[in-house]
């Protein structure tokens, strides 16, 4: 056990570049015909975001640009490392082809339009 | 190994103490900020106990980094007083009857010997980088002997 612990600790020190995930802060705003999703991912640019929807499971990943040159010596490090990853389960059908995304100042804005059939149908009462 | 004093930020948001109370006691309990409609990111940030900061150095400069997602250039103030770097973020929003003011302050102790009037800052993709040029040490003058 202690051997194992030592091993994994050593690994973390030797390979700090190993990928790990951080869950970003997010907020969902529900509109009549769409979900608006805001995901806070500082350091992430347009091309670093990957959004996928599969079996009503929405997965968002974003790799931040830290741009820390090799000759910068850290004196103090508090910012979270790693890749942002958010997985959400959707309980409504989304019009996949109409999903739109925008990244601005480290925030991803995602619009997920609801599929026609999943909108509540108004039934006329005779 | 250098010890750098950690300065706790001053929270001027009226509700942040309340928020933190919930955070510590209930973990993922929804915070006030998640229900609020105004100033989205300010509110998202207010769930954070503090602004995290990185500090680096190379041959020429010190670099301080803070994450400020959704924040605009003119909402940030950067000040250097001797070796204390203070970053202030302030946003005021108004929507009908509702009014909101969010302010954050983070102070960092940077090593001494910074050229104060050459400090610069840039904001990109929600990350603020402050570059603090280090004072050049006077090179010992070599005197030629005739």
Interface residues (C-beta under 8 A of the other chain):
Chain A: X25 X27 X38 X40 X41 X42 X43 X44 X45 X64 X65 X68 X69 X71 X72 X73 X74 X75 X76 X77 X78 X79 X80 X104 X105 X106 X107
Chain B: X2 X4 X34 X40 X41 X44 X47 X52 X53 X54 X55 X56 X57 X58 X59 X62 X63 X65 X67 X68 X69 X70 X71 X72 X108 X111 X123 X125 X126 X127
